[in-house]
Amino acid sequence: MSTSIAIESQRRPWAGYLLGFAIGGFFDGILLHQILQWHHLLLGIQSGPFRDMRVQILADGLFHLLMYVIALAGIWSLWRAKQSAYLSDRDIASDALIGFGAWHVIDGIVSHWILGIHRIKMDSENPLLWDLVWFLLFGVVPLVIGFIVRRNIDSGDHAPRRAAAALMLVALTGAFIATVPPRETQQVAVLVRPRDVGQLLDALPSVGAGILWADRSGSLWVLRVTDAASARRLYQHGALFVTRSPAALGCLAWTRSPVSAE
């Protein structure tokens, strides 16, 4: 028995685990960071440089970058193991469920309870309740289902079918959604030299832009603009860089209510 387990662990590809893990990260990042806006990755740390929103946005971006790397590693592993005996639909599905659940279990134990860098719903009066619900629903349940599916795999069912392609499609879709801002957003992130802030602010009425948020340093601004032409005109008034990309906007790209500039 131990010998067969050792052989399986050596031959079983990591593709399903890696893709499931990455999908779990994309799921949390897209739903909790961007759509619901319940937390940033490091919002539980409010000391030193972590009070700067640029650091919070950067952390969210680096988090998604890590998920891209893991997803690409999973796709590469899937390609290399295309002839493996462990690439049936049930093999891939069970591994993906285990990877998805593992992400949420690790995130819950390490990020929520040991390090405290964030909680599921930061503004809740009972954050532990949200943590436990999320931990059980998206961590424990997928893990248990994944192991049950694996135990019931037919030893003769080793033909790769649709699960591998579907899993890769879900991972790539999550990666795409994480990088593309919502179409209806009229927000842009603007990088400007502090010495040119006055020039930029004076030009806002003529450009047709309004302030949503400003970093304490005065170098990073989030503005609401009427159209793409208005955004481009900001370059004529001191802007060094103007973008709608979530790589710069982070969670703010999905904000719909105005945020006062400091």
C-alpha positions in Angstrom: 0.0 0.0 0.0 2.7 2.5 1.0 4.6 1.7 -2.2 1.6 2.4 -4.4 1.0 5.7 -2.6 4.6 6.7 -3.1 4.5 5.9 -6.8 1.3 7.9 -7.1 2.7 10.9 -5.3 5.7 10.8 -7.7 3.7 10.5 -10.9 0.7 12.6 -10.1 1.0 16.0 -11.8 0.6 19.3 -9.8 -1.5 20.9 -12.5 -4.9 20.5 -10.8 -3.6 21.6 -7.4 -1.9 24.7 -8.8 -4.8 25.7 -11.0 -7.3 25.2 -8.2 -5.1 27.2 -5.8 -4.8 30.0 -8.3 -8.5 30.0 -9.0 -9.1 30.3 -5.3 -6.8 33.4 -5.2 -8.5 35.0 -8.2 -11.9 34.2 -6.7 -11.0 36.0 -3.5 -9.2 38.9 -5.2 -12.0 39.6 -7.7 -14.9 39.2 -5.3 -13.6 40.5 -2.0 -11.0 43.1 -3.2 -12.7 44.5 -6.4 -16.4 43.8 -6.4 -17.5 43.7 -2.7 -14.5 45.8 -1.5 -14.5 44.2 1.9 -10.8 44.4 2.3 -7.4 45.0 0.8 -4.7 42.3 1.2 -2.9 44.3 4.0 -5.7 46.4 5.3 -5.3 44.9 8.8 -1.9 46.6 9.0 -2.3 50.3 9.6 1.1 51.3 10.8 4.1 52.9 9.1 4.0 52.7 5.3 0.9 50.5 5.3 -1.2 53.5 6.0 -0.4 54.7 2.5 -3.0 53.6 0.0 -0.3 53.2 -2.6 1.2 50.4 -0.5 -2.3 48.8 -0.2 -2.9 49.0 -3.9 0.6 47.7 -4.6 0.0 44.7 -2.3 -3.2 43.8 -4.1 -1.4 44.0 -7.5 1.5 41.8 -6.3 -1.1 39.3 -4.9 -2.7 39.0 -8.3 0.8 38.7 -9.9 1.5 35.8 -7.7 -1.7 34.1 -8.7 -0.7 34.6 -12.4 2.6 32.9 -11.8 0.9 30.0 -10.0 -1.7 29.6 -12.8 1.0 29.6 -15.4 2.9 27.0 -13.5 -0.3 24.9 -13.4 -0.9 25.3 -17.1 2.8 24.3 -17.8 2.4 21.3 -15.5 -0.8 20.3 -17.3 0.9 20.5 -20.7 3.9 18.5 -19.6 1.7 15.8 -18.0 -0.7 15.4 -20.9 0.2 11.7 -21.1 0.0 11.1 -17.4 -2.2 8.4 -16.1 -3.6 10.9 -13.6 -5.3 13.2 -16.0 -8.8 11.8 -16.0 -11.7 14.2 -15.5 -12.1 13.0 -11.9 -8.4 13.3 -11.2 -8.3 16.9 -12.4 -11.5 17.8 -10.7 -10.5 16.3 -7.3 -7.0 18.0 -7.5 -8.6 21.4 -8.4 -11.1 21.2 -5.5 -8.3 20.3 -3.1 -6.2 23.2 -4.4 -9.1 25.6 -4.2 -9.9 24.6 -0.7 -6.3 24.6 0.3 -6.0 28.3 -0.7 -8.9 29.3 1.6 -7.7 27.2 4.5 -4.2 28.6 4.3 -5.5 32.2 3.8 -7.8 31.8 6.8 -5.3 30.3 9.2 -2.3 32.4 8.2 -3.7 35.7 6.9 -6.8 36.0 9.2 -5.8 34.4 12.5 -2.0 34.2 12.7 -0.8 37.3 10.9 -4.0 39.3 11.0 -3.2 41.2 7.8 -6.8 41.3 6.9 -10.2 39.7 7.7 -13.0 38.7 5.3 -15.2 41.6 6.2 -13.1 44.3 7.9 -16.0 46.6 8.8 -18.1 43.8 10.4 -19.0 43.9 14.1 -18.2 40.2 14.2 -15.3 39.6 11.8 -14.7 36.1 13.2 -18.1 34.9 12.1 -17.4 36.0 8.5 -14.0 34.3 8.7 -15.4 31.0 9.9 -18.2 31.0 7.3 -15.8 31.7 4.5 -13.3 29.1 5.9 -15.9 26.4 6.0 -17.8 27.2 2.8 -14.8 27.7 0.5 -12.1 25.9 2.4 -13.2 22.8 4.3 -16.1 21.9 2.0 -14.1 21.8 -1.3 -11.3 20.0 0.5 -13.6 17.3 1.7 -15.4 16.9 -1.6 -12.0 16.8 -3.4 -10.8 13.9 -1.2 -14.1 12.1 -1.6 -14.0 12.4 -5.4 -10.4 11.1 -5.4 -11.3 8.0 -3.3 -14.0 7.1 -5.7 -12.0 7.4 -8.9 -12.2 4.3 -11.2 -8.7 2.9 -11.6 -9.4 2.3 -15.2 -10.7 5.8 -15.9 -7.5 7.6 -17.0 -8.4 9.2 -20.3 -8.1 13.0 -20.3 -11.4 14.6 -21.4 -13.0 17.9 -20.6 -12.0 18.7 -17.1 -8.5 19.9 -17.9 -9.6 22.3 -20.6 -12.5 23.6 -18.4 -10.1 24.2 -15.5 -7.6 26.0 -17.7 -10.4 28.1 -19.1 -11.6 29.1 -15.6 -8.1 30.0 -14.5 -7.5 32.2 -17.6 -10.9 33.8 -17.3 -10.1 34.7 -13.7 -6.8 36.2 -14.7 -8.4 38.2 -17.4 -11.2 39.6 -15.2 -8.5 40.5 -12.6 -6.7 42.8 -15.1 -9.6 44.4 -17.0 -11.4 47.3 -15.3 -15.2 47.4 -15.6 -16.4 49.1 -18.8 -18.6 51.6 -17.1 -15.9 53.0 -14.9 -15.0 56.6 -15.5 -12.1 56.6 -13.1 -8.5 57.1 -13.8 -5.4 56.9 -11.7 -3.1 59.9 -12.2 0.5 60.1 -11.2 1.8 63.7 -10.9 4.9 65.4 -9.4 3.9 67.2 -6.2 5.2 70.4 -7.6 2.7 70.1 -10.5 -0.4 69.4 -8.3 -1.6 73.0 -8.4 -1.5 73.1 -12.2 -3.4 69.8 -12.3 -6.1 71.0 -9.9 -6.6 74.3 -11.7 -7.2 72.5 -14.9 -9.8 70.0 -13.6 -12.9 72.2 -14.3 -11.8 72.8 -17.9 -11.0 69.2 -18.4 -14.2 68.0 -16.9 -12.7 65.9 -14.1 -13.5 65.5 -10.5 -11.5 64.3 -7.5 -12.4 61.0 -5.9 -9.3 60.2 -3.8 -5.8 61.6 -3.3 -2.8 60.1 -1.6 -1.3 62.0 1.3 1.9 62.6 -0.7 -0.1 64.3 -3.4 1.6 62.3 -6.1 -1.2 59.8 -6.8 -4.8 60.8 -7.5 -8.0 59.0 -8.6 -10.2 61.2 -10.7 -13.6 60.8 -12.4 -13.5 61.9 -16.0 -16.2 62.2 -18.6 -14.5 60.4 -21.4 -11.1 59.1 -22.8 -10.4 62.5 -24.3 -10.7 64.2 -21.0 -8.2 61.7 -19.5 -5.7 62.3 -22.3 -5.9 66.1 -21.7 -4.6 65.6 -18.2 -1.1 65.1 -19.7 -1.2 68.7 -20.8 -1.6 69.8 -17.2 1.2 68.1 -15.3 0.2 64.4 -15.3 3.0 62.0 -15.7 0.9 58.9 -16.1 -2.8 58.3 -16.6 -4.4 54.8 -16.6 -7.7 52.9 -16.1 -5.8 49.7 -15.4 -6.5 47.8 -12.1 -2.8 47.4 -11.8 -2.8 51.1 -10.7 -6.4 51.5 -9.6 -6.5 48.4 -7.5 -9.8 48.2 -5.5 -10.5 51.8 -6.3 -11.3 50.9 -9.9 -14.7 49.4 -8.7 -15.6 52.2 -6.4 -18.9 53.8 -7.3 -19.4 56.3 -4.4 -17.2 59.5 -4.3 -14.3 59.5 -1.9 -13.1 62.8 -0.5 -9.6 63.9 -1.2 -7.5 64.4 1.9 
